[in-house]
C-alpha cells in the first residue's frame, strides 16, 4: 500500500503544488478580508462620527457625505496598507522603492470610486440622506464591489510574487 501511494505521487507531480497554491490563495483571501474588516470598521466609525455625529453628538461634516467618506477611508487605507504589507503578503517583497505605497494609493482611490458613486447616487439621485441609507450605499453595496477589485489589483500590481530567477548561462 505504501508503494502505491508513493508511485501515484510520481504519476501526478503537480497535484500537491496545485493544492498548496489554492491553500495559499485561500489564506491570502482570508487574511486580506480580516485586514479589510479592521480598516473598514475604523472607516465606518469615523464616517458616521463625522457625518452623523455618532458618539460625539454633533456632526463635524454634516451634509458633506463624500468628504466625510473620503477622509474616513483615507485613515482606513493607511491601516489596510500596513496590515497587507506585514500580514497578508509578507512573502511578496516590494518591487517599488516606496514599498508599493504609490500603487496602493492609486488602486484605493480608483476602487473608492465605487462606494463614493453608490453614496452619491443614494444621496443625490434617490434623495436618501439618513444614516442607514448612507451606510448601506457606501459601506454595504459600494465596499462589496470595491473589495474584489482591490484584492485582485493589490495582488497583481502591489504585492506581486517574486518571479523565478532566470537560469544561469541563458
C-alpha positions, -999 to 999 in steps of 0.1 A, spaced: 0 0 0 28 24 8 44 17 -26 12 25 -44 9 59 -27 45 68 -35 41 58 -71 8 77 -75 27 109 -64 52 103 -91 25 100 -117 9 133 -106 38 156 -97 17 188 -98 -12 177 -77 5 187 -44 16 221 -59 -20 229 -71 -34 222 -36 -6 242 -20 -13 271 -44 -51 271 -36 -44 268 1 -20 298 -1 -46 317 -21 -74 310 4 -51 320 33 -43 353 15 -80 359 8 -89 352 45 -61 375 58 -70 402 33 -106 400 44 -96 403 81 -74 433 75 -101 449 53 -126 443 81 -104 461 106 -98 490 83 -135 491 73 -148 493 108 -124 521 116 -136 539 84 -173 533 92 -169 546 127 -150 578 115 -175 583 86 -205 582 110 -189 603 136 -180 630 110 -213 629 91 -239 619 116 -223 628 149 -223 593 163 -207 591 198 -197 628 198 -232 642 194 -225 669 167 -216 661 132 -183 676 121 -190 673 83 -228 674 83 -242 675 47 -207 667 33 -211 630 29 -185 625 1 -158 645 21 -166 625 52 -164 592 34 -131 600 16 -115 613 49 -125 583 69 -114 559 42 -80 576 39 -74 566 75 -86 531 67 -63 529 37 -33 535 59 -44 508 83 -51 484 54 -17 490 37 3 482 68 -18 451 75 -15 439 39 23 446 38 30 430 71 5 402 74 -14 394 42 15 394 17 47 393 38 64 369 14 59 393 -15 87 418 -13 81 453 -26 92 460 -62 89 497 -59 112 520 -39 83 532 -18 72 497 -9 43 498 -33 26 527 -14 20 548 -45 4 519 -64 -16 511 -33 -30 546 -31 -38 548 -68 -57 515 -66 -75 525 -35 -85 559 -49 -97 541 -81 -116 515 -61 -130 542 -38 -150 555 -68 -174 525 -64 -186 533 -29 -185 570 -35 -206 565 -66 -231 544 -46 -232 571 -19 -237 599 -45 -265 580 -62 -282 573 -29 -280 609 -17 -283 630 -49 -304 608 -72 -326 589 -47 -326 617 -21 -318 594 8 -296 611 34 -304 591 66 -276 571 84 -290 538 73 -291 547 36 -256 563 37 -242 532 53 -260 507 30 -250 526 -1 -213 533 8 -203 508 34 -226 480 21 -230 478 -16 -200 500 -25 -175 482 -3 -186 448 -15 -180 459 -51 -146 475 -42 -134 446 -21 -130 422 -51 -114 448 -73 -89 458 -46 -79 422 -38 -72 414 -74 -54 447 -82 -33 447 -50 -22 411 -55 -15 417 -92 3 451 -90 14 459 -55 21 426 -37 33 405 -66 51 372 -60 88 374 -69 95 360 -103 116 329 -106 153 336 -112 165 332 -147 187 301 -152 224 309 -152 241 309 -186 209 315 -206 
